């Protein structure tokens, strides 16, 4: 019995060593196989603050936080596929992921526009609340699952301007025959108002405006629009951005590729995008005041749409929304969810915040 203890210790040591070798053998390939190396096609130029640059921050933070296990190579617009073809490319695994304005899918997925911008819709933090705490995330995942896509909210910024116009706009009649670049549901509203609406990518807007192919345009917030040169041609910048009270971007991932990720990597990507959503908002908000204050030096007039004109646009918006809801069950489901959330949120919004006047 004197040698029992040494033999027992040697046995335990042998089993510990064997278990360690087995664990190493099992975990090492698992870690190696679980590395994420994705090409990510961006929908907007990454030089655009708040709108395009958050995906760069998300990629950097993921690489750092994961110790290099998760790495995104972000491609500028059009480098792999055009902006309006990103969803189809992700669906078919041409690229594993993309940063997308879901509203660009509206031709094939009518409800998609409601996830990116809504005329007379929610404010940015209100939309984010509906997404995370309401039905937004669940509805988007359900709708995009039909297209083999996993959508992840990855950026929200504040309202756009109501557009850059060569001439003043004082009534709904002034839209009659106006050639304007306008996107999404807001574009459908202006079509009802009699405008000739076209939707073109950001890189094509300034040449069209400069050459007179269009009379007016909207795209984003003043700091971004100024970078694109709109203030050099159209000197009337109108507010508020009734057609796009928020702009939301989503990281879209091929559903099969997403499901193959470990829960850890899924959580890290979702966490990085949640942080990216907040930073997109703060980045966008930080720049606009200075830009608007400098309008006078550039000969630009910051103008407000007349209350009567806004009322007319709101009425046309109701018509567009009702028509779309009648045509598509998913659109109806999402729109009703948003309207119900806004109604529930309104008493708090009205009482808690200082009046803006």
Rosetta blueprint (number, residue, H / E / L):
1 X L
2 X L
3 X L
4 X H
5 X H
6 X H
7 X H
8 X H
9 X H
10 X H
11 X H
12 X H
13 X H
14 X H
15 X H
16 X H
17 X H
18 X H
19 X H
20 X H
21 X H
22 X H
23 X H
24 X H
25 X H
26 X H
27 X H
28 X H
29 X H
30 X H
31 X H
32 X H
33 X H
34 X L
35 X L
36 X E
37 X E
38 X E
39 X E
40 X E
41 X E
42 X E
43 X L
44 X L
45 X L
46 X L
47 X L
48 X L
49 X L
50 X L
51 X L
52 X L
53 X L
54 X H
55 X H
56 X H
57 X H
58 X H
59 X H
60 X H
61 X H
62 X H
63 X H
64 X H
65 X H
66 X L
67 X L
68 X L
69 X L
70 X E
71 X E
72 X E
73 X E
74 X E
75 X E
76 X L
77 X L
78 X L
79 X L
80 X L
81 X L
82 X L
83 X H
84 X H
85 X H
86 X H
87 X H
88 X H
89 X H
90 X H
91 X H
92 X L
93 X L
94 X L
95 X L
96 X L
97 X E
98 X E
99 X E
100 X E
101 X L
102 X H
103 X H
104 X H
105 X H
106 X L
107 X L
108 X L
109 X L
110 X H
111 X H
112 X H
113 X H
114 X H
115 X H
116 X L
117 X L
118 X L
119 X L
120 X L
121 X L
122 X L
123 X L
124 X H
125 X H
126 X H
127 X H
128 X H
129 X H
130 X H
131 X H
132 X H
133 X H
134 X L
135 X L
136 X H
137 X H
138 X H
139 X H
140 X H
141 X H
142 X H
143 X H
144 X H
145 X H
146 X L
147 X L
148 X L
149 X E
150 X E
151 X E
152 X E
153 X E
154 X E
155 X E
156 X E
157 X E
158 X L
159 X L
160 X L
161 X L
162 X L
163 X E
164 X E
165 X E
166 X L
167 X L
168 X L
169 X L
170 X L
171 X L
172 X H
173 X H
174 X H
175 X H
176 X L
177 X L
178 X L
179 X E
180 X E
181 X E
182 X L
183 X L
184 X H
185 X H
186 X H
187 X H
188 X H
189 X H
190 X H
191 X H
192 X H
193 X L
194 X L
195 X L
196 X E
197 X E
198 X E
199 X L
200 X L
201 X L
202 X H
203 X H
204 X H
205 X H
206 X H
207 X H
208 X H
209 X H
210 X H
211 X H
212 X L
213 X L
214 X L
215 X L
216 X E
217 X E
218 X L
219 X L
220 X L
221 X L
222 X H
223 X H
224 X H
225 X H
226 X H
227 X H
228 X L
229 X L
230 X H
231 X H
232 X H
233 X L
234 X L
235 X L
236 X E
237 X E
238 X E
239 X E
240 X L
241 X L
242 X L
243 X L
244 X L
245 X L
246 X L
247 X E
248 X E
249 X E
250 X E
251 X E
252 X E
253 X E
254 X E
255 X H
256 X H
257 X H
258 X H
259 X H
260 X H
261 X L
262 X L
263 X H
264 X H
265 X H
266 X H
267 X H
268 X H
269 X H
270 X H
271 X H
272 X H
273 X H
274 X H
275 X H
276 X H
277 X H
278 X H
279 X H
280 X H
281 X H
282 X H
283 X H
284 X H
285 X H
286 X H
287 X H
288 X H
289 X H
290 X H
291 X H
292 X H
293 X H
294 X L
295 X L
296 X H
297 X H
298 X H
299 X L
300 X L
301 X E
302 X E
303 X E
304 X E
305 X L
306 X L
307 X H
308 X H
309 X H
310 X H
311 X H
312 X H
313 X H
314 X H
315 X H
316 X H
317 X H
318 X H
319 X H
320 X H
321 X H
322 X H
323 X H
324 X H
325 X H
326 X H
327 X H
328 X L
329 X H
330 X H
331 X H
332 X H
333 X H
334 X H
335 X H
336 X H
337 X H
338 X H
339 X H
340 X H
341 X H
342 X H
343 X H
344 X H
345 X H
346 X H
347 X H
348 X H
349 X H
350 X H
351 X H
352 X H
353 X L
354 X L
355 X L
356 X L
357 X L
